[in-house]
Amino acid sequence: MEFLMLFLAVFLGFVAENLREHVVEHRRSKEYAISLVQDLQNDTTAINVQKKSGRIFIAITDSLLNLSKRPLEGRNAAQFSFYARFTYWTVPLSWSRATFEQIKNSGNLRYFKNYKLLEKLMKYDGLVNEIEGEFKNHQTRGNMLLNQIDKIIDPEIHHDLSMYTLLALDTMSKETKDNFFSAKIESIENKSSEVREMLNMVIVQQRNIRFNDDRLQRTKELASELISELEKEYDIKQL
């Protein structure tokens, strides 16, 4: 009888400890899930900004190509200089990765018992790494473009445009643009080789932005799926 009582005491203690660990793990995983949802929502906002910037870059590349078919003097030279100024744009996407990195580094991925959900989280992390890898190439080409643009555009217009970001082109007034397009710019017809070199690099950037936009869209869609599944799995109310 004493043996049975001892066995029951040990067994019940073991069950209680397991139950306590389960409760602690579930609470901790829910805390992680809430934080992940917030991070994914922030990522979605950042992706939208990046995609919008990409669309603007693609549009100004087309404008530069059209302008390059005309004599680059007078208003054409001013417009070309205006758009060229924004082609070395290399603003990175600000990912919210702190929560997932903390989960990985602390070995707490085991808290997520839904393996399909965990698989999607890992896939999302992989897509982010791919996009980051391409951004490094984009940044390298952007730095090369800056050197090329320095040989083409007037320092004064470069200085005047320095207060504007690529995204500012979307909201810039027609009057402001017309003021830049009417600026007195020296002809750049004599810089045809520099212009050609710059345009070829801009076209490479445009091509890769188009390609990367597909990855951004897939990442955004996966983020949306993860937000929905995390909220359902852990009964998280909309933040």
BAKOLMI-474907 format. One line per 3 residues: their letters; for each residue x, y negated, z negated of C-alpha. Coordinates in nm, 2 decimals, always signed. Each point is the difference from the previous one (the first is absolute). Last residue first. Layout:
A) X,Y,Z; ...
***
This chain:
LQK) -0.47,-4.42,+3.31; -0.28,+0.23,+0.12; -0.09,+0.25,-0.27
IDY) +0.24,+0.29,-0.05; -0.16,+0.35,-0.05; +0.34,+0.17,+0.02
EKE) -0.05,+0.22,+0.30; -0.25,-0.24,+0.17; +0.21,-0.32,-0.05
LES) +0.31,+0.20,+0.11; -0.17,+0.13,+0.31; -0.13,-0.34,+0.11
ILE) +0.33,-0.18,-0.06; +0.19,+0.29,+0.18; -0.22,-0.02,+0.30
SAL) +0.04,-0.37,+0.03; +0.38,+0.03,-0.04; -0.01,+0.27,+0.28
EKT) -0.18,-0.25,+0.23; +0.26,-0.27,-0.08; +0.29,+0.24,+0.06
RQL) -0.15,+0.11,+0.34; -0.05,-0.37,+0.10; +0.35,-0.09,-0.11
RDD) +0.14,+0.30,+0.20; -0.19,-0.12,+0.31; +0.12,-0.36,-0.05
NFR) +0.36,+0.14,-0.01; -0.02,+0.09,+0.37; -0.14,-0.35,+0.09
INR) +0.27,-0.16,-0.22; +0.26,+0.22,+0.17; -0.10,-0.12,+0.35
QQV) -0.01,-0.36,-0.11; +0.35,+0.02,-0.16; +0.14,+0.16,+0.32
IVM) -0.17,-0.28,+0.20; +0.16,-0.26,-0.22; +0.34,+0.16,+0.06
NLM) -0.05,-0.02,+0.38; -0.12,-0.36,-0.04; +0.31,-0.11,-0.18
ERV) +0.23,+0.15,+0.26; -0.20,-0.16,+0.28; +0.00,-0.34,-0.18
ESS) +0.38,+0.01,-0.06; +0.05,+0.09,+0.37; -0.24,-0.28,+0.11
KNE) +0.17,-0.27,-0.21; +0.02,-0.26,+0.28; -0.37,-0.02,+0.02
ISE) -0.01,-0.11,-0.36; -0.11,-0.35,+0.08; +0.04,-0.24,-0.29
IKA) -0.30,-0.03,-0.22; -0.20,-0.32,-0.07; -0.29,+0.14,-0.21
SFF) -0.34,+0.03,+0.17; -0.04,+0.37,-0.08; +0.08,-0.08,-0.37
NDK) -0.27,-0.27,-0.02; -0.24,+0.22,+0.19; +0.05,+0.27,-0.26
TEK) -0.08,-0.24,-0.28; -0.31,-0.13,+0.19; -0.12,+0.35,+0.07
SMT) +0.00,+0.07,-0.37; +0.21,+0.28,-0.15; -0.22,+0.27,-0.15
DLA) +0.13,+0.31,+0.18; +0.35,-0.16,+0.05; +0.04,-0.02,-0.37
LLT) +0.03,+0.38,-0.01; +0.34,-0.03,+0.16; +0.12,-0.23,-0.27
YMS) +0.03,-0.38,+0.03; +0.24,-0.23,-0.19; +0.28,+0.09,+0.23
LDH) -0.18,-0.14,+0.30; +0.15,-0.35,-0.04; +0.35,+0.14,-0.04
HIE) -0.02,+0.22,+0.31; -0.14,-0.30,+0.19; +0.31,-0.20,-0.11
PDI) +0.25,+0.28,+0.06; -0.10,+0.02,+0.37; -0.07,+0.35,+0.12
IKD) +0.21,+0.23,+0.21; +0.33,+0.11,-0.17; -0.16,+0.01,-0.34
IQN) -0.26,+0.23,+0.15; +0.26,+0.26,+0.08; +0.14,+0.01,-0.36
LLM) -0.35,+0.01,-0.14; -0.08,+0.29,+0.23; +0.28,+0.21,-0.14
NGR) -0.13,-0.06,-0.35; -0.35,+0.10,+0.11; +0.15,+0.32,+0.16
TQH) +0.15,+0.10,-0.33; -0.33,-0.09,-0.18; -0.20,+0.22,+0.24
NKF) +0.24,+0.29,-0.05; -0.04,-0.04,-0.38; -0.38,-0.02,+0.05
EGE) +0.01,+0.33,+0.18; +0.13,+0.17,-0.31; -0.26,-0.17,-0.22
IEN) -0.27,+0.13,+0.23; +0.13,+0.35,-0.02; +0.03,-0.03,-0.38
VLG) -0.36,-0.12,-0.03; -0.11,+0.29,+0.21; +0.18,+0.25,-0.22
DYK) -0.16,-0.15,-0.32; -0.34,+0.04,+0.16; +0.07,+0.36,+0.08
MLK) +0.10,+0.06,-0.36; -0.32,-0.16,-0.13; -0.19,+0.21,+0.26
ELL) +0.15,+0.32,-0.14; -0.08,-0.11,-0.35; -0.36,-0.04,+0.09
KYN) -0.01,+0.34,+0.17; +0.18,+0.14,-0.31; -0.27,-0.12,-0.24
KFY) +0.17,+0.07,-0.33; +0.17,-0.33,-0.02; +0.19,+0.00,-0.33
RLN) +0.27,+0.20,+0.16; +0.11,-0.31,+0.18; +0.13,-0.10,-0.34
GSN) +0.37,+0.07,+0.06; +0.10,-0.34,-0.14; +0.16,-0.11,+0.33
KIQ) -0.30,+0.10,+0.21; -0.26,-0.16,-0.22; +0.21,-0.32,-0.04
EFT) +0.06,-0.02,+0.37; -0.38,+0.04,+0.06; -0.08,-0.28,-0.25
ARS) +0.27,-0.24,+0.13; -0.08,+0.03,+0.37; -0.20,-0.31,+0.07
WSL) +0.14,-0.07,+0.35; +0.10,-0.35,+0.11; +0.01,+0.02,+0.38
PVT) +0.32,-0.16,+0.12; +0.03,-0.34,+0.17; +0.23,+0.03,+0.30
WYT) -0.11,-0.28,+0.24; +0.28,-0.05,+0.25; -0.26,-0.09,+0.27
FRA) -0.14,-0.30,-0.18; +0.24,-0.27,+0.15; -0.05,+0.14,+0.35
YFS) -0.36,-0.11,-0.01; +0.09,-0.37,-0.04; +0.30,+0.01,+0.22
FQA) -0.21,+0.14,+0.29; -0.26,-0.26,-0.06; +0.25,-0.28,+0.00
ANR) +0.18,+0.14,+0.31; -0.34,+0.02,+0.18; -0.09,-0.35,-0.10
GEL) +0.32,-0.14,+0.16; +0.22,+0.27,+0.14; +0.00,+0.38,+0.02
PRK) -0.11,+0.03,+0.37; -0.28,+0.26,+0.00; +0.02,+0.38,-0.03
SLN) +0.15,-0.03,-0.34; -0.32,-0.16,-0.12; -0.20,+0.32,+0.06
LLS) +0.26,+0.22,-0.18; +0.00,-0.25,-0.29; -0.38,+0.01,-0.03
DTI) +0.00,+0.38,+0.01; +0.25,+0.00,-0.29; -0.21,-0.25,-0.18
AIF) -0.30,+0.24,+0.02; +0.20,+0.30,-0.13; +0.13,-0.20,-0.29
IRG) -0.35,-0.11,-0.09; -0.13,+0.35,+0.00; +0.29,+0.11,-0.22
SKK) -0.07,-0.27,-0.25; -0.36,+0.12,-0.02; +0.12,+0.36,-0.05
QVN) +0.23,-0.11,-0.28; -0.28,-0.20,-0.17; -0.23,+0.30,+0.02
IAT) +0.27,+0.23,-0.13; +0.05,-0.23,-0.30; -0.37,+0.01,-0.09
TDN) +0.00,+0.38,+0.03; +0.31,+0.02,-0.21; -0.16,-0.20,-0.28
QLD) -0.30,+0.24,+0.01; +0.24,+0.29,-0.01; +0.18,-0.14,-0.30
QVL) -0.34,-0.06,-0.18; -0.11,+0.36,+0.08; +0.34,+0.13,-0.12
SIA) -0.04,-0.18,-0.34; -0.34,+0.15,-0.05; +0.14,+0.34,+0.09
YEK) +0.29,-0.03,-0.23; -0.23,-0.08,-0.29; -0.22,+0.29,+0.11
SRR) +0.31,+0.23,+0.00; +0.08,-0.11,-0.35; -0.34,+0.07,-0.14
HEV) -0.01,+0.34,+0.18; +0.35,+0.08,-0.14; -0.09,-0.10,-0.35
VHE) -0.33,+0.20,+0.01; +0.18,+0.31,+0.14; +0.28,-0.03,-0.26
RLN) -0.26,-0.02,-0.28; -0.18,+0.31,+0.14; +0.33,+0.19,+0.02
EAV) +0.08,-0.10,-0.35; -0.34,+0.11,-0.12; +0.02,+0.33,+0.18
FGL) +0.35,+0.07,-0.15; -0.13,-0.09,-0.35; -0.30,+0.22,+0.05
FVA) +0.23,+0.29,+0.10; +0.24,-0.06,-0.29; -0.29,-0.02,-0.25
LFL) -0.17,+0.30,+0.15; +0.32,+0.21,-0.01; +0.05,-0.10,-0.37
MLF) -0.35,+0.09,-0.08; +0.04,+0.34,+0.18; +0.32,+0.07,-0.18
EM) -0.16,-0.08,-0.33; -0.28,+0.24,+0.08
***
